[in-house]
Amino acid sequence: MLSGGDLIFLFLHKKLVIDVSSEEIARVTSILEENGIDYGLRTVRARGSIGTALDSLTYARSNLAMYKGSRGNQYVYMVYVRRRDYERAKDLVCGD
């Protein structure tokens, strides 16, 4: 459920980039900072709390190492910019 502050944020901002790579997000935010564009960064786990808890229980019952051979808990990063800055930010980050 979104709070009032979240709704205002989403109304005034537009999503610029979504990625699972922290390196890519660092590149994007560096470009935005260098060009004086304010941004917001939101991070969510790709697998929610309940899913992670269920995974833990399943792996514990099977006596397996959790996420063995995988990247482990993955996060999704979302970069937002003000609507008025969106086109400029998109050109800077993504090119023409």
Summary of the structure (lengths in Angstrom):
residues: 96
radius of gyration: 17.4
end to end distance: 36.0
largest distance: 52.7
contacts: 222
relative contact order: 0.26
helix: 50%
strand: 23%
